Amino acid sequence: MTGKWPEHEVDHINCDPSEARFCNLRQATRSQNEANKRPKRETKGIYVYESGTCKTYYVRVRINGTLRHLGTFKTQKEAQAAYNNAASNMYGSFARIVTIE
């Protein structure tokens, strides 16, 4: 559409590869494209650890292929805020923000 090949990869903004309208496409590095993937689980980056009656949430995010632990939290809402903050800071408009209802 622009007359030249993308420098890296093409990302589907809404994560739907069947929707290849030009307004839904943007150039992205591999890392940015991975950041914009739909989560395989409901809560991307947030994991639950349960031991007896104790339940804690820990947050991890992948940065340039390296998995980083962001912390352990008492509530799912705190874990969500930590993940969203880190993802937004690292990936900007490519971040896939987690929403927990």
Backbone as numpy.savetxt, mean C-alpha at the origin, in Angstrom:
# Nx Ny Nz CAx CAy CAz Cx Cy Cz
0.25 6.76 -26.38 -0.57 7.96 -26.38 0.29 9.22 -26.38
1.47 9.14 -25.75 2.33 10.33 -25.69 3.39 10.33 -26.77
3.51 9.22 -27.50 4.51 9.14 -28.55 5.83 8.53 -28.12
5.94 8.14 -26.84 7.16 7.48 -26.38 6.81 6.44 -25.32
7.70 5.45 -25.18 7.49 4.39 -24.21 7.73 4.93 -22.80
7.00 4.39 -21.81 7.26 4.82 -20.42 8.66 4.43 -19.97
9.22 5.22 -19.11 10.58 4.97 -18.62 10.67 3.68 -17.81
9.63 3.40 -16.99 9.64 2.22 -16.12 8.45 1.31 -16.43
7.37 1.49 -15.71 6.17 0.67 -15.87 4.95 1.57 -16.02
3.83 0.96 -16.35 2.56 1.68 -16.40 1.70 1.19 -15.25
1.14 2.11 -14.48 0.31 1.80 -13.32 -1.13 2.15 -13.64
-2.05 1.27 -13.25 -3.48 1.56 -13.36 -3.89 2.23 -12.06
-4.26 3.48 -12.12 -4.55 4.28 -10.92 -5.60 3.61 -10.05
-6.67 3.08 -10.66 -7.75 2.48 -9.87 -7.56 0.98 -9.65
-6.38 0.45 -9.98 -6.01 -0.96 -9.77 -6.80 -1.95 -10.63
-7.49 -1.48 -11.64 -8.27 -2.36 -12.51 -7.57 -2.47 -13.86
-6.83 -3.57 -14.10 -6.08 -3.69 -15.35 -6.95 -3.76 -16.59
-8.24 -4.06 -16.43 -9.12 -4.09 -17.60 -9.55 -2.68 -18.02
-9.32 -1.70 -17.17 -9.68 -0.32 -17.50 -8.42 0.43 -17.96
-8.17 0.37 -19.26 -6.94 0.91 -19.82 -7.15 2.27 -20.48
-8.11 3.04 -19.98 -8.27 4.40 -20.50 -7.03 5.21 -20.13
-6.63 6.10 -21.01 -5.41 6.87 -20.80 -5.45 7.64 -19.48
-6.62 8.15 -19.09 -6.72 8.92 -17.84 -6.54 8.04 -16.60
-6.59 6.70 -16.77 -6.40 5.78 -15.65 -4.97 5.24 -15.59
-4.10 5.69 -16.49 -2.74 5.19 -16.56 -1.74 6.26 -16.17
-0.64 5.84 -15.56 0.45 6.75 -15.21 1.75 5.98 -15.16
2.84 6.68 -15.38 4.15 6.06 -15.26 4.45 5.81 -13.79
5.13 4.71 -13.53 5.47 4.36 -12.14 6.72 3.50 -12.12
7.47 3.62 -11.05 8.57 2.70 -10.82 7.97 1.39 -10.31
8.76 0.35 -10.24 8.26 -0.93 -9.73 7.75 -0.77 -8.30
8.49 -0.04 -7.50 8.12 0.19 -6.10 6.78 0.93 -5.99
6.59 1.95 -6.81 5.33 2.70 -6.79 4.18 1.82 -7.25
4.42 1.01 -8.27 3.38 0.13 -8.78 2.97 -0.89 -7.71
3.95 -1.42 -6.98 3.65 -2.36 -5.89 2.88 -1.69 -4.76
3.20 -0.43 -4.49 2.52 0.30 -3.41 1.05 0.51 -3.73
0.71 0.58 -5.01 -0.66 0.84 -5.42 -1.45 -0.45 -5.67
-0.90 -1.60 -5.33 -1.62 -2.86 -5.52 -2.77 -2.97 -4.54
-3.82 -3.63 -4.99 -4.92 -3.94 -4.07 -4.39 -4.96 -3.06
-4.78 -4.79 -1.82 -4.29 -5.75 -0.82 -4.89 -7.14 -1.04
-4.10 -8.16 -0.75 -4.59 -9.53 -0.84 -5.46 -9.85 0.37
-5.28 -9.03 1.39 -6.07 -9.20 2.61 -6.82 -7.90 2.85
-7.73 -7.92 3.77 -8.55 -6.74 4.02 -7.75 -5.58 4.60
-6.74 -5.88 5.40 -5.98 -4.82 6.07 -4.52 -4.86 5.65
-4.21 -4.25 4.55 -2.86 -4.24 4.00 -1.86 -3.67 5.01
-0.80 -4.43 5.29 0.27 -3.96 6.16 0.01 -4.12 7.64
-1.21 -4.51 8.03 -1.57 -4.63 9.45 -1.80 -6.11 9.76
-1.10 -6.59 10.78 -1.19 -7.99 11.15 -1.60 -8.10 12.61
-2.31 -9.17 12.95 -2.81 -9.37 14.31 -2.02 -10.48 14.98
-1.63 -10.21 16.23 -0.97 -11.22 17.05 -1.87 -11.47 18.26
-2.31 -12.71 18.41 -3.17 -13.06 19.54 -2.49 -14.13 20.39
-2.48 -13.87 21.70 -1.94 -14.84 22.64 -2.86 -14.87 23.85
-3.65 -15.92 23.93 -4.63 -15.99 25.02 -5.67 -14.89 24.85
-5.78 -14.04 25.86 -6.74 -12.94 25.79 -6.10 -11.65 25.28
-4.80 -11.68 25.04 -4.07 -10.49 24.59 -4.09 -10.42 23.05
-4.43 -9.26 22.53 -4.47 -9.06 21.09 -3.72 -7.77 20.76
-2.70 -7.85 19.93 -1.97 -6.66 19.50 -1.89 -6.64 17.98
-1.64 -5.46 17.45 -1.54 -5.27 16.00 -0.15 -4.77 15.67
0.47 -5.36 14.69 1.78 -4.85 14.27 1.70 -4.46 12.80
2.52 -3.48 12.46 2.47 -2.89 11.12 3.80 -3.09 10.43
3.72 -3.54 9.18 4.91 -3.68 8.35 4.62 -3.06 6.99
5.66 -2.53 6.38 5.54 -1.96 5.04 6.80 -2.31 4.25
6.63 -2.54 2.96 7.76 -2.90 2.11 8.31 -1.63 1.46
9.60 -1.38 1.65 10.28 -0.22 1.09 11.39 -0.71 0.18
11.24 -0.48 -1.11 12.24 -0.93 -2.10 12.62 -2.39 -1.91
11.62 -3.23 -1.69 11.86 -4.67 -1.57 12.21 -5.15 -0.18
12.44 -4.23 0.75 12.80 -4.61 2.12 11.60 -4.40 3.04
11.25 -5.44 3.80 10.13 -5.37 4.72 10.58 -4.66 6.00
9.89 -3.61 6.38 10.22 -2.83 7.58 9.09 -2.92 8.60
9.46 -3.16 9.84 8.50 -3.19 10.95 8.32 -1.77 11.45
7.08 -1.28 11.51 6.80 0.09 11.93 6.37 0.20 13.39
6.03 -0.91 14.00 5.66 -0.86 15.41 4.53 -1.80 15.75
4.26 -1.90 17.06 3.18 -2.71 17.58 2.20 -1.79 18.28
0.91 -2.03 18.09 -0.11 -1.12 18.58 -1.21 -1.88 19.31
-1.84 -1.21 20.27 -2.89 -1.85 21.06 -4.20 -1.93 20.31
-4.46 -0.98 19.42 -5.73 -0.98 18.69 -5.50 -1.02 17.18
-6.51 -1.51 16.48 -6.45 -1.58 15.03 -6.43 -0.16 14.43
-7.10 0.75 15.07 -7.16 2.14 14.59 -5.77 2.80 14.65
-5.02 2.55 15.74 -3.65 3.08 15.85 -2.75 2.47 14.77
-2.92 1.18 14.53 -2.12 0.49 13.51 -2.45 1.05 12.13
-3.72 1.29 11.87 -4.15 1.87 10.59 -3.53 3.24 10.38
-3.54 4.07 11.40 -2.97 5.42 11.29 -1.47 5.35 11.01
-0.77 4.42 11.67 0.68 4.28 11.46 0.97 3.83 10.03
0.22 2.85 9.53 0.43 2.38 8.16 0.14 3.48 7.15
-1.00 4.14 7.30 -1.39 5.18 6.35 -0.39 6.33 6.32
0.11 6.71 7.49 1.10 7.79 7.57 2.38 7.40 6.84
2.87 6.20 7.10 4.11 5.73 6.47 3.93 5.58 4.96
2.82 4.99 4.54 2.57 4.78 3.11 2.45 6.11 2.38
1.74 7.06 2.97 1.60 8.38 2.35 2.93 9.10 2.23
3.75 9.01 3.28 5.07 9.67 3.25 5.99 9.03 2.22
5.93 7.71 2.08 6.84 7.02 1.17 6.39 7.04 -0.28
5.08 6.87 -0.50 4.59 6.66 -1.85 3.70 7.77 -2.40
3.36 8.74 -1.58 2.55 9.87 -2.04 1.25 9.41 -2.68
0.99 9.85 -3.91 -0.28 9.53 -4.57 -0.39 8.06 -4.95
0.71 7.30 -4.86 0.68 5.87 -5.17 0.26 5.04 -3.96
0.21 5.63 -2.80 -0.11 4.88 -1.57 -1.51 4.32 -1.62
-1.66 3.09 -1.22 -2.97 2.45 -1.11 -3.34 2.55 0.37
-4.19 3.51 0.71 -4.55 3.79 2.10 -5.52 2.72 2.63
-5.28 2.30 3.86 -6.09 1.28 4.51 -7.25 1.95 5.23
-8.44 1.41 5.01 -9.61 1.91 5.76 -10.23 0.74 6.49
-10.44 0.92 7.77 -11.03 -0.11 8.61 -12.33 0.45 9.18
-13.38 -0.29 9.00 -14.68 0.20 9.49 -15.04 -0.38 10.81
